[in-house]
């Protein structure tokens, strides 16, 4: 025993250090800006073991296609990516070919051809300016990364889509703006997108605005993080390996150090 | 030449002409290390590991990255979506920066607690501060590369700091940008520098190690090694301890990479840079927040910049600011308390850096900034005149009180 190795003391400082770091982080992540509280939903994909709900994602794709895609693009997603949410190649081909893309033929003329699985999702507008012009100056953001690009993204999106309520008395809503209780400042350029039975689900699920909001959020969460399921699965194996390595190296260390500690 | 210690004839042949194996055997195997090091001495090797991880993942990322304002954001997303395991490499690199700073900050506070910067390790410390400075420059430029909103606006805010320099400030900013705003030429040069600076860091790390091996590691009681009874060979004792430390570190690191990869990032950086839209709050990465708080605490722009860089500059001269020759806080009862105050102060500054610069936050920032400089510029030089240090043990292996750490420590007490 070395009297001044102060094992007890250093263990304690280690704990204090770790708790400081944790406190520091949480203060940073909850730090910026005023908070609007969104309902916290229990998403199938949250938590370290969470996975996406395929049926919900497929319904979400339908909501995106029939409602959102009128104004919002998904430029980072390719049609071929839809394989990951359970579509086969023929379905993807058919889905893609409903859109058309410009290409240059052998005579140098710009012609249209049906989109292929390898193409990225076709955006509704040719460019940002066209998108703004068609929406009263407000730009409908691309949705490829929307869940990652907003704090508490999934809950935020669900709240926003279901946050259209009656305008409170005293609140003035200018032309072309809409009242949304979850939007920062409460005035949003997007009209309420989801109404009862706005889409007709093939699997018979009742299409309430809440259900549609959940489904499209599940779809968009996957679009933001298509690697999520692979990542978590690999993460579990890596963690198990590292815990084993930690345990083994700990006991090896104890054994190697035993003669020194005995002195 | 003494008889070679190597059995392998090829190794023997090479080592006779180019003694790299002898060198490694001497510096990594037999290297005498104090036998009482605690787990805080793991963080040096962890920092080295983090540096190598960043360089390896960074090189792979650069093979798939396009440094152009029109393609940078999409090329990063291509890495995340289409490059095989690109998400893993990028998340390791992204979280690796944070973990590198966590490890290095703990390493620095270890040095502060145990007085590792004191004679004869002043240059070792100074090289370490230089590494920190290079890391900060590298991390800042790396954060710009994905060309998200925070990348762009962070770059704009930080480069604009140089405009505070009198007379030539504006010209310097134009020179840094390579134009009249943060634009393609800025992104290009940041990529170039972000690629090359880590290798400069490697060079300084080598000097840091040379300086370390000159006198060996400091230790928790801070007294000099008196002889071979105080030391043990680096291998196997500290190689296995470093392996254990690395496994624990990697467990935390992997948990972040696989389960919370964006926890330490900012959501706005998943929005492509747009010079026409300013984010509501421009916040730097968490590891810059204490310095950012100091910058904003000073009401004058040039003053803020000077104090921010001053916060690092005081570290360079710390070996001469601290007049006490007792190294370890274990024998400095008053300094020990102030050490924790400084740590809390830095964490408070980090918190304040994340808050909007208004109301109570500004006042707290000023108090915390004032304490930071008080600690280094007033407390360190004056404390030894007030503080009565505890008696030091005779040596590392003999836990008998009444010894003196060094001749100079003895002299300090004689003076009183």
Interface residues (C-beta under 8 A of the other chain):
Chain A: X2 X3 X4 X5 X6 X7 X9 X10 X13 X14 X17 X20 X21 X23 X24 X25 X27 X28 X29 X31 X32 X33 X48 X76 X81 X141 X144 X145 X148 X149 X150 X151 X153 X224 X226 X227 X230 X231 X232 X234 X235 X236 X238 X239 X242 X243 X245 X246 X249 X250 X252 X253 X256 X257 X260 X263
Chain B: X35 X36 X38 X39 X40 X74 X77 X80 X81 X87 X88 X91 X102 X106 X109 X113 X220 X221 X232 X236 X237 X240 X241 X243 X244 X247 X248 X250 X251 X254 X255 X257 X258 X259 X261 X262 X263 X264 X267 X268 X270 X271 X280 X281 X283 X286 X289 X330 X343 X344 X347 X350 X351 X354 X355 X356 X393 X396 X397 X399
